[in-house]
């Protein structure tokens, strides 16, 4: 028996209170891990976005179309290596219309050259290019709806009304964390040929890769300059800058999550501090006996701080253990499959996991400082006179 083991044994004297305190700390750590993981996942789109990919859209607003002929002009701009075009389709599943997923009409000849971080088996890609009604879907979307290669799928149009029939030609996987694995991609020609004359030959935006990622700003300026004298001007931005702009629009939400995570930790420290203070009051006479036997005030401080750190550590480990099945396996998988546009990659970062346990220990230390200081000031005679 030593001072450390004696301090640890003290936590088993009131097992119910200790268990409730450990559970309270665990819930706080679970909440902290959840919030920090949400923040990390939200920033993933910007942090892991392709640095050499640009997006060009209508200067007034993203939702206004561009003439398809602009695509060839962008390909001719110096510094542009590859280019493709896309069009937001906005259709829904007829029987599960509340489940959102991105669906877009794309150019099959160039799309996967530009978006090479979306990996499709070669045989499936070749079959898709040959099938005018073919569709490529993300692995998360396939799991969400139970679709597989060869299935026939009907989507109900909103922006482009009507029932649209497709065949699943392939399933892509992600080679980068920022890739949404719940997208539905099909031939732009299939959509265009069914539109009235006034809506034909229009695209939503143009995506391009550049030869030198460090020259993204100058290449983007050159693209926009090419259309300065046209009837429709453009705005070009890197994929990373676009994602960062989107995150910036939600900065108030992110700041609120930061504040809430800190408030949770403060509440956890107060709960733990109250438990330790109660334990110190209950053992006042015992501390008096120890002081009378020759123990120093520093020994009493060690008992109190050791007990608090142990409870904090136990709560941190339990909370982290609960985080993986609840936050990562359950919630994370659901978000990736149903909200992949916002959370394409939802995993607990190693730094958050390690930091949560360290924080639990540190808060256990801080929670014990006042009770430990008060215990160290006890007078042996006065402590022995107390009844509780």
DOLOMI-363855 format. One record per residue (C-alpha): residue number from 1; residue in three letters; x, y, z; chain. Coordinates in nm, 4 decimals, padded with zeros to 6 digits. Example, Ala and Ser with C-alpha at 12.3 -4.5 7.8 and 13.67 -1.06 7.14 Angstrom:
2
pos  code  east  north  up  unit
1  ALA  01.2300  -00.4500  00.7800  A
2  SER  01.3670  -00.1060  00.7140  A
***
This chain:
388
pos  code  east  north  up  unit
1  UNK  00.0000  00.0000  00.0000  A
2  UNK  00.1299  00.3447  -00.0936  A
3  UNK  -00.0121  00.6937  -00.1168  A
4  UNK  -00.1285  00.6410  -00.4757  A
5  UNK  -00.3137  00.3151  -00.4186  A
6  UNK  -00.4673  00.4520  -00.0990  A
7  UNK  -00.6006  00.7507  -00.2916  A
8  UNK  -00.7454  00.5217  -00.5578  A
9  UNK  -00.9121  00.2951  -00.2987  A
10  UNK  -01.0964  00.5937  -00.1561  A
11  UNK  -01.3186  00.6145  -00.4659  A
12  UNK  -01.4753  00.2743  -00.3880  A
13  UNK  -01.5995  00.3786  -00.0463  A
14  UNK  -01.9199  00.5286  -00.1872  A
15  UNK  -01.9621  00.3251  -00.5026  A
16  UNK  -02.2976  00.4657  -00.6091  A
17  UNK  -02.1775  00.8257  -00.5941  A
18  UNK  -01.8542  00.7361  -00.7692  A
19  UNK  -02.0417  00.5476  -01.0424  A
20  UNK  -02.2801  00.8396  -01.0987  A
21  UNK  -01.9888  01.0829  -01.1137  A
22  UNK  -01.7985  00.8634  -01.3594  A
23  UNK  -02.1135  00.8375  -01.5715  A
24  UNK  -02.1577  01.2160  -01.5614  A
25  UNK  -01.7989  01.2684  -01.6725  A
26  UNK  -01.8446  01.0045  -01.9445  A
27  UNK  -02.1548  01.1816  -02.0811  A
28  UNK  -01.9671  01.5126  -02.0836  A
29  UNK  -01.6733  01.3555  -02.2676  A
30  UNK  -01.9118  01.1879  -02.5123  A
31  UNK  -02.0749  01.5251  -02.5847  A
32  UNK  -01.7351  01.6908  -02.6211  A
33  UNK  -01.6148  01.4253  -02.8668  A
34  UNK  -01.9374  01.4567  -03.0670  A
35  UNK  -01.9105  01.8339  -03.1011  A
36  UNK  -01.5403  01.8287  -03.1883  A
37  UNK  -01.5977  01.5538  -03.4452  A
38  UNK  -01.8786  01.7558  -03.6044  A
39  UNK  -01.6453  02.0552  -03.6300  A
40  UNK  -01.3673  01.8424  -03.7803  A
41  UNK  -01.6057  01.6780  -04.0292  A
42  UNK  -01.7504  02.0165  -04.1272  A
43  UNK  -01.4011  02.1456  -04.2071  A
44  UNK  -01.2990  01.8315  -04.3941  A
45  UNK  -01.4440  01.9600  -04.7210  A
46  UNK  -01.2091  02.2591  -04.7197  A
47  UNK  -00.9028  02.0921  -04.5699  A
48  UNK  -00.9025  01.7975  -04.8102  A
49  UNK  -01.0434  01.9663  -05.1213  A
50  UNK  -00.8447  01.9393  -05.4437  A
51  UNK  -00.6027  02.2299  -05.4713  A
52  UNK  -00.5747  02.2111  -05.8490  A
53  UNK  -00.9486  02.2100  -05.9307  A
54  UNK  -01.1451  02.5241  -06.0197  A
55  UNK  -01.5170  02.5878  -06.0552  A
56  UNK  -01.6631  02.8459  -06.2966  A
57  UNK  -02.0256  02.9599  -06.2710  A
58  UNK  -02.2556  03.2526  -06.3499  A
59  UNK  -02.1232  03.5765  -06.1983  A
60  UNK  -02.4617  03.6770  -06.0567  A
61  UNK  -02.5520  03.3548  -05.8773  A
62  UNK  -02.4625  02.9889  -05.8727  A
63  UNK  -02.8160  02.8822  -05.9692  A
64  UNK  -02.8220  03.0679  -06.3033  A
65  UNK  -02.7051  02.8583  -06.6015  A
66  UNK  -02.4192  02.9136  -06.8422  A
67  UNK  -02.4237  02.8516  -07.2188  A
68  UNK  -02.2698  02.5127  -07.2958  A
69  UNK  -02.0374  02.6751  -07.5516  A
70  UNK  -01.8447  02.8322  -07.2600  A
71  UNK  -01.7049  02.4873  -07.1878  A
72  UNK  -01.4856  02.4874  -07.4996  A
73  UNK  -01.3639  02.8392  -07.4213  A
74  UNK  -01.2529  02.7355  -07.0726  A
75  UNK  -01.0573  02.4434  -07.2183  A
76  UNK  -00.8585  02.6871  -07.4320  A
77  UNK  -00.7437  02.9066  -07.1404  A
78  UNK  -00.3709  02.8762  -07.0784  A
79  UNK  -00.2985  02.6766  -06.7656  A
80  UNK  -00.6144  02.4653  -06.7812  A
81  UNK  -00.5282  02.0966  -06.8119  A
82  UNK  -00.8738  01.9318  -06.8208  A
83  UNK  -01.2317  02.0530  -06.7958  A
84  UNK  -01.5831  01.9160  -06.7661  A
85  UNK  -01.9333  02.0496  -06.7112  A
86  UNK  -02.2149  01.9641  -06.4714  A
87  UNK  -02.5782  02.0511  -06.4143  A
88  UNK  -02.7684  02.0221  -06.0878  A
89  UNK  -03.0757  01.8054  -06.1496  A
90  UNK  -03.2589  01.8169  -05.8168  A
91  UNK  -03.4697  01.5014  -05.8537  A
92  UNK  -03.6053  01.2886  -05.5682  A
93  UNK  -03.6902  00.9276  -05.5109  A
94  UNK  -04.0693  00.8986  -05.5655  A
95  UNK  -04.1359  00.6974  -05.2470  A
96  UNK  -03.8590  00.8412  -05.0253  A
97  UNK  -03.8732  01.2065  -05.1208  A
98  UNK  -03.7525  01.3296  -04.7817  A
99  UNK  -03.4141  01.1626  -04.8258  A
100  UNK  -03.1887  01.4167  -04.9927  A
101  UNK  -02.9022  01.3198  -05.2225  A
102  UNK  -02.7123  01.5131  -05.4872  A
103  UNK  -02.8020  01.4152  -05.8446  A
104  UNK  -02.6332  01.5787  -06.1405  A
105  UNK  -02.6179  01.5579  -06.5178  A
106  UNK  -02.2531  01.5367  -06.6233  A
107  UNK  -02.0426  01.4932  -06.9348  A
108  UNK  -01.9474  01.1214  -06.9387  A
109  UNK  -01.6472  01.1798  -07.1642  A
110  UNK  -01.4667  01.4202  -06.9284  A
111  UNK  -01.6229  01.4062  -06.5810  A
112  UNK  -01.4056  01.1362  -06.4227  A
113  UNK  -01.0921  01.2839  -06.5800  A
114  UNK  -01.1458  01.5994  -06.3758  A
115  UNK  -01.2910  01.4271  -06.0686  A
116  UNK  -01.0286  01.1552  -06.0513  A
117  UNK  -01.0785  01.1248  -05.6743  A
118  UNK  -01.4039  00.9397  -05.7515  A
119  UNK  -01.2900  00.5882  -05.8390  A
120  UNK  -01.5041  00.3691  -06.0660  A
121  UNK  -01.4056  00.0160  -06.1774  A
122  UNK  -01.2965  00.0400  -06.5455  A
123  UNK  -01.5557  -00.2095  -06.6704  A
124  UNK  -01.8393  -00.0222  -06.4979  A
125  UNK  -01.7137  00.3117  -06.6282  A
126  UNK  -01.7006  00.1800  -06.9848  A
127  UNK  -02.0539  00.0376  -06.9558  A
128  UNK  -02.1824  00.3700  -06.8222  A
129  UNK  -02.0367  00.5659  -07.1115  A
130  UNK  -02.2182  00.3376  -07.3555  A
131  UNK  -02.5574  00.3541  -07.1815  A
132  UNK  -02.7427  00.6819  -07.2395  A
133  UNK  -02.9674  00.6122  -06.9395  A
134  UNK  -02.6839  00.4826  -06.7244  A
135  UNK  -02.6035  00.6246  -06.3837  A
136  UNK  -02.3001  00.6092  -06.1571  A
137  UNK  -02.3774  00.6269  -05.7840  A
138  UNK  -02.1700  00.6620  -05.4706  A
139  UNK  -02.1120  00.3690  -05.2375  A
140  UNK  -02.3014  00.5407  -04.9531  A
141  UNK  -02.6016  00.6074  -05.1777  A
142  UNK  -02.6004  00.2443  -05.2934  A
143  UNK  -02.6129  00.1324  -04.9309  A
144  UNK  -02.8788  00.3888  -04.8388  A
145  UNK  -03.1263  00.2758  -05.1058  A
146  UNK  -03.0093  -00.0818  -05.1511  A
147  UNK  -02.9222  -00.0188  -05.5164  A
148  UNK  -02.6768  -00.2340  -05.7088  A
149  UNK  -02.5354  -00.2481  -06.0598  A
150  UNK  -02.8072  -00.3415  -06.3083  A
151  UNK  -03.0997  -00.2010  -06.1089  A
152  UNK  -03.3491  00.0235  -06.2861  A
153  UNK  -03.4281  00.3416  -06.0937  A
154  UNK  -03.6934  00.6098  -06.1477  A
155  UNK  -03.6475  00.9597  -06.0069  A
156  UNK  -03.9098  01.2333  -05.9974  A
157  UNK  -03.7874  01.5659  -06.1320  A
158  UNK  -03.8421  01.8985  -05.9553  A
159  UNK  -03.6366  02.1493  -06.1550  A
160  UNK  -03.6900  01.9279  -06.4596  A
161  UNK  -04.0406  01.7801  -06.4104  A
162  UNK  -04.1375  01.4273  -06.5008  A
163  UNK  -04.0353  01.0709  -06.4227  A
164  UNK  -03.6786  00.9978  -06.5298  A
165  UNK  -03.5689  00.6364  -06.5739  A
166  UNK  -03.2092  00.5238  -06.5179  A
167  UNK  -03.0035  00.2045  -06.4969  A
168  UNK  -02.7281  00.1728  -06.2388  A
169  UNK  -02.4081  00.1163  -06.4375  A
170  UNK  -02.1524  00.1458  -06.1603  A
171  UNK  -02.0633  00.2470  -05.8059  A
172  UNK  -01.7787  00.4847  -05.7232  A
173  UNK  -01.5678  00.5026  -05.4097  A
174  UNK  -01.3804  00.8016  -05.2668  A
175  UNK  -01.0064  00.8555  -05.2857  A
176  UNK  -01.0264  01.1798  -05.0854  A
177  UNK  -01.2105  01.2658  -04.7638  A
178  UNK  -01.3876  01.5633  -04.9197  A
179  UNK  -01.5730  01.3471  -05.1747  A
180  UNK  -01.9460  01.3038  -05.1200  A
181  UNK  -02.0159  00.9318  -05.1602  A
182  UNK  -02.3916  00.9808  -05.1959  A
183  UNK  -02.4121  01.1349  -05.5425  A
184  UNK  -02.6142  01.0207  -05.8442  A
185  UNK  -02.4455  01.1004  -06.1788  A
186  UNK  -02.5952  01.0521  -06.5248  A
187  UNK  -02.5523  01.1667  -06.8862  A
188  UNK  -02.6090  01.5363  -06.9533  A
189  UNK  -02.7212  01.4528  -07.3079  A
190  UNK  -03.0018  01.2346  -07.1728  A
191  UNK  -03.1400  01.5344  -06.9835  A
192  UNK  -03.0724  01.7924  -07.2546  A
193  UNK  -03.2500  01.6078  -07.5354  A
194  UNK  -03.5757  01.6052  -07.3367  A
195  UNK  -03.5821  01.9789  -07.2608  A
196  UNK  -03.7828  02.2451  -07.4455  A
197  UNK  -03.5819  02.4648  -07.6873  A
198  UNK  -03.5542  02.7527  -07.4395  A
199  UNK  -03.3740  02.5359  -07.1834  A
200  UNK  -03.1494  02.3326  -07.4123  A
201  UNK  -02.7710  02.3565  -07.4269  A
202  UNK  -02.7299  02.5117  -07.0832  A
203  UNK  -02.5034  02.3918  -06.8024  A
204  UNK  -02.4802  02.4686  -06.4352  A
205  UNK  -02.1056  02.5171  -06.3983  A
206  UNK  -01.7679  02.4171  -06.5388  A
207  UNK  -01.5014  02.2358  -06.3383  A
208  UNK  -01.1408  02.2344  -06.4492  A
209  UNK  -00.8044  02.1109  -06.3301  A
210  UNK  -00.4972  02.3254  -06.3770  A
211  UNK  -00.1354  02.2408  -06.4486  A
212  UNK  00.0060  02.4276  -06.1492  A
213  UNK  -00.1979  02.4407  -05.8280  A
214  UNK  -00.0029  02.7466  -05.7081  A
215  UNK  -00.1380  02.9451  -06.0052  A
216  UNK  -00.5044  02.8864  -05.9284  A
217  UNK  -00.5752  03.2552  -05.8724  A
218  UNK  -00.4208  03.3743  -06.1997  A
219  UNK  -00.5783  03.0951  -06.4058  A
220  UNK  -00.9181  03.1704  -06.2514  A
221  UNK  -00.8772  03.5372  -06.3388  A
222  UNK  -00.7845  03.4432  -06.6954  A
223  UNK  -01.0973  03.2300  -06.7286  A
224  UNK  -01.3231  03.5107  -06.6098  A
225  UNK  -01.1451  03.7625  -06.8296  A
226  UNK  -01.2268  03.5495  -07.1351  A
227  UNK  -01.5958  03.6209  -07.0764  A
228  UNK  -01.5758  03.9888  -06.9790  A
229  UNK  -01.7176  04.0992  -07.3138  A
230  UNK  -01.9792  03.8235  -07.3387  A
231  UNK  -02.3486  03.8485  -07.2570  A
232  UNK  -02.2896  03.6441  -06.9405  A
233  UNK  -01.9868  03.6985  -06.7162  A
234  UNK  -01.8425  03.4309  -06.4898  A
235  UNK  -01.6877  03.3858  -06.1498  A
236  UNK  -01.4138  03.1278  -06.0937  A
237  UNK  -01.2871  02.9979  -05.7635  A
238  UNK  -01.0794  02.7031  -05.6441  A
239  UNK  -01.2621  02.4104  -05.4899  A
240  UNK  -01.0862  02.4723  -05.1584  A
241  UNK  -01.1789  02.8428  -05.1581  A
242  UNK  -01.5383  02.7573  -05.2492  A
243  UNK  -01.5662  02.5104  -04.9619  A
244  UNK  -01.4020  02.7563  -04.7241  A
245  UNK  -01.6515  03.0235  -04.8309  A
246  UNK  -01.9351  02.7844  -04.7543  A
247  UNK  -01.7868  02.7100  -04.4123  A
248  UNK  -01.7432  03.0826  -04.3498  A
249  UNK  -02.1148  03.1337  -04.4074  A
250  UNK  -02.1754  02.8977  -04.1155  A
251  UNK  -01.9110  03.0545  -03.8918  A
252  UNK  -02.1680  03.1550  -03.6276  A
253  UNK  -02.2788  02.7931  -03.5943  A
254  UNK  -01.9207  02.6705  -03.5673  A
255  UNK  -01.8409  02.9319  -03.3036  A
256  UNK  -02.1485  02.8289  -03.1062  A
257  UNK  -02.0364  02.4648  -03.1132  A
258  UNK  -01.6932  02.5709  -02.9889  A
259  UNK  -01.8478  02.7603  -02.6986  A
260  UNK  -02.0851  02.4754  -02.6109  A
261  UNK  -01.8000  02.2236  -02.6001  A
262  UNK  -01.6142  02.4455  -02.3522  A
263  UNK  -01.9275  02.4970  -02.1393  A
264  UNK  -01.9739  02.1200  -02.1197  A
265  UNK  -01.6209  02.0779  -01.9864  A
266  UNK  -01.6740  02.3494  -01.7249  A
267  UNK  -01.9952  02.1796  -01.6077  A
268  UNK  -01.8109  01.8492  -01.5886  A
269  UNK  -01.5398  02.0083  -01.3735  A
270  UNK  -01.7984  02.1570  -01.1361  A
271  UNK  -01.9750  01.8222  -01.0967  A
272  UNK  -01.6481  01.6445  -01.0277  A
273  UNK  -01.5345  01.9185  -00.7906  A
274  UNK  -01.8585  01.8909  -00.5932  A
275  UNK  -01.8152  01.5134  -00.5583  A
276  UNK  -01.4579  01.5499  -00.4360  A
277  UNK  -01.5575  01.8260  -00.1913  A
278  UNK  -01.8270  01.5984  -00.0441  A
279  UNK  -01.5727  01.3212  -00.0029  A
280  UNK  -01.3320  01.5549  00.1743  A
281  UNK  -01.6025  01.6666  00.4194  A
282  UNK  -01.6957  01.3068  00.4974  A
283  UNK  -01.3327  01.2103  00.5679  A
284  UNK  -01.2384  01.5147  00.7749  A
285  UNK  -01.1913  01.3064  01.0908  A
286  UNK  -00.9853  01.0500  00.8998  A
287  UNK  -00.7579  01.3230  00.7736  A
288  UNK  -00.7286  01.4456  01.1308  A
289  UNK  -00.6161  01.0993  01.2400  A
290  UNK  -00.3600  01.0861  00.9596  A
291  UNK  -00.2257  01.4272  01.0550  A
292  UNK  -00.2034  01.3192  01.4186  A
293  UNK  -00.0067  01.0100  01.3114  A
294  UNK  00.2520  01.2256  01.1370  A
295  UNK  00.1257  01.2530  00.7808  A
296  UNK  00.2044  01.5855  00.6199  A
297  UNK  -00.0498  01.8192  00.4568  A
298  UNK  00.1094  01.7272  00.1218  A
299  UNK  00.0044  01.3671  00.1761  A
300  UNK  -00.3572  01.4756  00.2257  A
301  UNK  -00.3382  01.6788  -00.0949  A
302  UNK  -00.2119  01.3673  -00.2762  A
303  UNK  -00.5097  01.1651  -00.1524  A
304  UNK  -00.7625  01.4210  -00.2736  A
305  UNK  -00.5992  01.4935  -00.6086  A
306  UNK  -00.5322  01.1234  -00.6723  A
307  UNK  -00.8978  01.0391  -00.6144  A
308  UNK  -01.0178  01.3183  -00.8444  A
309  UNK  -00.7759  01.2322  -01.1246  A
310  UNK  -00.8764  00.8657  -01.1038  A
311  UNK  -01.2453  00.9483  -01.1334  A
312  UNK  -01.1715  01.1854  -01.4214  A
313  UNK  -00.9622  00.9225  -01.5994  A
314  UNK  -01.2298  00.6543  -01.5570  A
315  UNK  -01.4968  00.8909  -01.6871  A
316  UNK  -01.2786  00.9889  -01.9813  A
317  UNK  -01.2078  00.6284  -02.0800  A
318  UNK  -01.5745  00.5276  -02.0468  A
319  UNK  -01.6901  00.8341  -02.2416  A
320  UNK  -01.4390  00.7696  -02.5182  A
321  UNK  -01.5385  00.4035  -02.5269  A
322  UNK  -01.9029  00.5048  -02.5763  A
323  UNK  -01.8070  00.7581  -02.8439  A
324  UNK  -01.6957  00.5059  -03.1033  A
325  UNK  -02.0178  00.3015  -03.1260  A
326  UNK  -02.2460  00.6042  -03.0767  A
327  UNK  -02.0691  00.8895  -03.2561  A
328  UNK  -01.8582  00.7139  -03.5180  A
329  UNK  -02.0339  00.3871  -03.5979  A
330  UNK  -02.3992  00.4898  -03.5604  A
331  UNK  -02.4252  00.8637  -03.6126  A
332  UNK  -02.1237  00.8877  -03.8419  A
333  UNK  -02.2438  00.6213  -04.0821  A
334  UNK  -02.5922  00.7741  -04.0917  A
335  UNK  -02.4559  01.1212  -04.1686  A
336  UNK  -02.2252  00.9926  -04.4427  A
337  UNK  -02.5088  00.8013  -04.6064  A
338  UNK  -02.7836  01.0633  -04.5694  A
339  UNK  -02.5979  01.3963  -04.5498  A
340  UNK  -02.2865  01.3238  -04.7501  A
341  UNK  -02.2889  01.6676  -04.9106  A
342  UNK  -02.2229  01.8259  -04.5701  A
343  UNK  -02.0459  01.5392  -04.3942  A
344  UNK  -01.8635  01.3274  -04.6547  A
345  UNK  -01.6229  01.1902  -04.3923  A
346  UNK  -01.7343  01.1553  -04.0308  A
347  UNK  -01.4735  00.9892  -03.8078  A
348  UNK  -01.3436  01.0688  -03.4602  A
349  UNK  -00.9986  01.2255  -03.5151  A
350  UNK  -00.7152  01.0641  -03.3181  A
351  UNK  -00.6265  01.4044  -03.1737  A
352  UNK  -00.9815  01.4488  -03.0405  A
353  UNK  -00.9808  01.0984  -02.8864  A
354  UNK  -00.6462  01.1487  -02.7143  A
355  UNK  -00.7335  01.5047  -02.6176  A
356  UNK  -01.0618  01.3958  -02.4573  A
357  UNK  -00.8858  01.1607  -02.2137  A
358  UNK  -00.6131  01.4157  -02.1365  A
359  UNK  -00.8759  01.6842  -02.0776  A
360  UNK  -01.0690  01.4529  -01.8436  A
361  UNK  -00.7544  01.3984  -01.6367  A
362  UNK  -00.6673  01.7692  -01.6313  A
363  UNK  -01.0191  01.8673  -01.5300  A
364  UNK  -01.0017  01.6052  -01.2554  A
365  UNK  -00.6864  01.7797  -01.1362  A
366  UNK  -00.8380  02.1284  -01.1528  A
367  UNK  -01.1612  02.0123  -00.9841  A
368  UNK  -00.9588  01.8863  -00.6865  A
369  UNK  -00.7485  02.1972  -00.6313  A
370  UNK  -00.9856  02.3828  -00.3975  A
371  UNK  -01.0966  02.0748  -00.1951  A
372  UNK  -00.7307  01.9640  -00.1697  A
373  UNK  -00.6192  02.3078  -00.0548  A
374  UNK  -00.8919  02.3181  00.2112  A
375  UNK  -00.7999  01.9675  00.3266  A
376  UNK  -00.4323  02.0652  00.3569  A
377  UNK  -00.5280  02.3514  00.5913  A
378  UNK  -00.7037  02.1235  00.8392  A
379  UNK  -00.5872  02.1336  01.1988  A
380  UNK  -00.5533  01.7826  01.3430  A
381  UNK  -00.7320  01.8687  01.6709  A
382  UNK  -01.0193  02.0536  01.5026  A
383  UNK  -01.0595  01.7781  01.2445  A
384  UNK  -01.0844  01.5119  01.5165  A
385  UNK  -01.3611  01.7063  01.6903  A
386  UNK  -01.5831  01.7148  01.3828  A
387  UNK  -01.8633  01.4649  01.3596  A
388  UNK  -01.8962  01.4844  00.9750  A
***
